[in-house]
Amino acid sequence: MCYNSVENGVSPLITAAEAEQMGYRIIIFSFACLALAYEAITTTLERLRDTGLTGSSVSPMTIFEVCGLGESIAIDMAAGGHAFDKV
């Protein structure tokens, strides 16, 4: 069985241990990251509105790397491409 866990949703909030005791083998935390992303985005945009700066210490390259830029460059190069020559 599979349990869809959505904090502040209609399903009761249970721990993984409780779900296992109830016979669930998989828990889907479908809202976990989305709610936190919303809070972070809201806070950042409020800071930008109030101070003119986001206060972020994360560089674009960090995000690109997390999203697989290195792998994309390797595939492009292996295929003889030059799409990332300036990166």
Legacy VTK file of the C-alpha trace (Angstrom):
# vtk DataFile Version 3.0
C-alpha trace
ASCII
DATASET POLYDATA
POINTS 87 float
0.000 0.000 0.000
1.013 3.574 -0.625
0.263 6.610 1.610
0.111 10.141 0.205
1.364 12.404 2.982
0.455 16.073 2.521
1.198 18.250 5.539
-1.732 20.524 6.361
-3.854 18.550 3.879
-6.859 16.296 4.431
-4.949 13.109 5.324
-3.805 12.649 8.911
-0.125 13.473 9.426
1.703 10.283 10.414
5.344 9.327 10.737
7.074 6.765 8.552
7.115 4.358 11.501
3.370 4.784 12.011
2.704 4.253 8.317
4.778 1.078 8.362
2.846 -0.211 11.381
-0.375 0.457 9.447
0.864 -1.684 6.554
2.058 1.023 4.162
5.217 0.210 2.237
5.650 3.523 0.434
4.955 7.112 1.509
4.724 9.871 -1.071
5.648 13.260 0.390
4.118 15.104 -2.547
3.973 18.525 -0.911
7.089 18.491 1.275
9.461 20.478 -0.938
6.819 22.603 -2.618
5.630 24.170 0.648
9.176 24.970 1.769
10.061 26.360 -1.664
7.004 28.622 -1.499
8.066 29.914 1.931
11.650 30.522 0.766
10.552 32.267 -2.415
8.107 34.467 -0.518
10.741 35.422 2.062
13.319 36.167 -0.644
10.942 38.321 -2.674
9.914 40.243 0.447
13.600 40.847 1.250
14.183 41.995 -2.335
11.222 44.374 -2.088
12.343 45.747 1.284
16.124 45.971 0.781
16.680 45.790 -2.962
18.784 42.628 -2.546
17.925 38.940 -2.259
20.656 38.106 0.246
21.432 34.863 -1.594
24.905 33.374 -1.488
24.139 30.747 -4.150
25.652 31.362 -7.581
23.943 30.530 -10.872
26.733 28.029 -11.606
25.938 26.164 -8.384
22.335 25.730 -9.504
23.400 24.726 -13.014
25.727 22.068 -11.594
23.017 20.670 -9.326
20.716 20.460 -12.352
23.252 18.402 -14.314
25.269 20.908 -16.332
28.403 18.778 -16.056
26.626 15.740 -17.467
25.093 17.808 -20.271
28.511 19.181 -21.223
29.990 15.670 -21.261
27.208 14.346 -23.511
27.555 17.312 -25.861
31.321 16.914 -26.087
31.079 13.142 -26.608
28.715 13.772 -29.524
31.136 16.286 -31.040
29.039 19.277 -30.105
30.139 22.733 -29.099
27.018 24.032 -27.368
28.854 24.595 -24.080
32.196 25.878 -25.357
31.724 29.221 -23.612
30.652 27.752 -20.254
LINES 1 88
87 0 1 2 3 4 5 6 7 8 9 10 11 12 13 14 15 16 17 18 19 20 21 22 23 24 25 26 27 28 29 30 31 32 33 34 35 36 37 38 39 40 41 42 43 44 45 46 47 48 49 50 51 52 53 54 55 56 57 58 59 60 61 62 63 64 65 66 67 68 69 70 71 72 73 74 75 76 77 78 79 80 81 82 83 84 85 86
